[in-house]
Amino acid sequence: MSPFVDGSDIIRGYFKKIKGAVAVGTPIRPELFEKRDKSLIIKQFGLDENKKTLLVTGGSQGSVAINQAIEKIAYMLVNRYNIVHVCGKGKLIKSKFKNYHTMEYCSEMEKLYSIADLAVSRAGANTLFELISLKIPTLAIPLPKGNSRGDQVENALYFKDKGLIDLLFEENASPLALYEKIIELDANSERIKRNCMEVDYSKNAEKIAEILKNYRR
């Protein structure tokens, strides 16, 4: 189980027998919140400033399932959005479209976050905490339980229940279903952003430091 969220029922269930246990959440890197020139970054990627930007990422290893589905609907998506797609090492898709920028890996995700209006992502705890903290409406496609510990499914269900993300299970993520869910995410983006404004995970690292400092005493 990934460490996640502020006092959730799941975390309390795991640690209810441990005296003094505190559920805090994943630390968020402060550099994610630094202001950046969005217009300049969009130009660097050769994207259209008049379109929303959709960030697609399959996590550190990339996702063949997400990559293949996005590739099949890219011709429809580029009519509405810029796409920045982090495909994963060895999984690069060669873009056929002007406003579809692909890369194997990005060491500066904060730059991509700064231009993202929407996101399609796996449901690792770190990534979801970052996207929610930055108030980027996200469609999570968790790694299926059969391919993992099942933590991504639990993460996604938890945040979906709070209205902080939207969710599409991989077994249902046909190209057309994914396209429709992205359009739905866009339509609901303001509501999701408002919900994200109701939570604050930006101070998680400070909370952990304070707990450890008090513990040492």
N, C-alpha and C positions, 0 to 999 in steps of 0.2 A: 504494500500500500504506500503510495506517495504521501508525504506530509502535506496536508493541504487545509486550508480554511480555518476561519476564526470561530472556533467553538462549535463545529458542526456536529450533528448527531452521530455521524459515522466515527469521527475522531473520538468523541466522548465514549462511544461504545467500546473502542479499542483500549482506551486508557482509564476507564471509569474506576478500575481497581487500583490504579497507581495514585497514591496520595500526592497532591500538588502538581499533577500533570496539567500543562497548559497547551492548548492548540492555537498556534499563531498563524501559520501559513508560510509559503515559500518566500524567501527574501527577494526583493525586487531591486535590480541594479539602478542606482540613482541616475546614471547617465542616460537612461531611457527617457527621463523627463526633461532633459535639456532641450532648449528651443533650437530648431534647425530651419534652414531656408527651404521650405517645401517646394517652392517654385524652381529653385536651382537644382534640387535633386531630381525632380521630374524631368527637367531638361537634360540632365546628365544621362538619364535612362532613355531619352528620346521618346518620351510619352506625351500625351495630349493634355495640356493644362485644363482643358474644358471638360474633361471626363473624370468621373470618380475612378479611384485606383483600387483594384482588388488584389490583395496579397494572398498567394497560395503557398503553403509550406507543409511538407510532410514530416516535419521534425528533423532531427540531426541526420537520420539515415535516409530521409526521403520516403515517399510512398508510391509504389508502382500503381496501386489501385487509384489513388487520387490523380496521379500524373496522367494515366491513360484516359480517365474520365474527362479531365480538364482539356486534354489535347483534342478530344472528339467534339467538344462544345466551344472551343476557342473561337471558331468562326462566328458564332452567335454572340459570345461574350464581348468580343472586341467592338461590336456595334454600340455597346453601352458603356464599356469600361476599358481603362488601361488594366493590363494584367502584369504583375511581377510575380514570377513563379520560381521558387527555390526547389529544385527537383531532387536534390540529393546527389552525393558523389557517385559517378558512374551511371547516373540515370537522366542525364541531360536530354531535354527535348529541344530540337532545333525549331525555333519559331518561324512561322511562315507569314506572320502579321506584324505590321508596323508597331502597334501598341501592345504587343505581347513580348515582354522581356523575360528571358529565362536564364538561369544560372544554376550551377551544380550546388554551390555552397556560398553562404554569405557570412563573413566574420563580423559584419557591422549591421546586425539586425535592427539596431536602433534607427538607422537611416531608412530602412524599409518601413518600419513602424510609423515613422514620421510622415510618410506620404500615403499610408494605407487608410482608405475610407471604409473598407470591408475586408474580411479575411476568411479564408477557408483553411482549416488547420487540423492536425491531429490533436489529441486531447491530453498531452503530457501536462503535468501540474505546472511546471515552470512556464511553459508557453501560455497556458490559459490565464495564469495569474498576470503575466505581462500584458496580454491583449486586453484583459478586463480592466487592469489598472490604467491603461492608456485609452480606455473607452472606445475601442475599435470593435464594432459589431462583428461577431465571429460565428461562423458555421463550423462546429466541431464534428469531425468524422473520426471517432475513437478507434484505435487499434482493437480488433475483435478479441474477445476473451480467449479464444482458441490459439491466438498468436501472441499472447502476453499473459501477465498476471491478472488481467482484468481491471487494473487500476485506471486505465484511460476511460473505460466505460463508466466506472463509478464517478470519476472526476466530472465527466460530461453530464451525467445525470444530475449530479449535485448542482452544478452551475446552471443547467437548464431549468431546474426546479425553482431557482432563485430569479429566473428571467434575465440572466446575465449573458447568455449565449443562445444560439439555436443549435439543433442537433440533428444529424443524419447518420444512421448506422451504415457501416460499409456494405452490409448485405443488401441494403436498399438503395445504394448510391449508384444507380445506373446513370449514364451521362445525362439523360433527359431529366431524371429526378434531381440530380445535382444542379442542373441549370435552373430548374423551377425553384429549388430551395435558395439559391443565390438571389434570385429576383425577389423572393419572399423576404429574405434577410434584409435586402435593400429597402423594401417597403416598410419593414418594421425597425429600421435602424435607429430612428430617433427614440423610440420607446426603449430599446435595448441600451442606448447611451444614457438615457435618464436613469435606468436601473443601475447601470455601472457607476453613476455618480453618487449612488446611495451607499456604496461600499468604499473603503479606503485600505488597500493593501500596500500602499507605498511606504508605510512605516514598519513593515514586517521585520526588516533587518534590525531596526532600532529597538523594537520590542524584544527580539531575541537577545540582543546585546544587554539590554536592561535586566532581563531575567537571569542571564548568566552572571552579570555583575552582582546582583542581589544574592545569587546562589553561592558565590564565592565568599560572601560575608558570613 
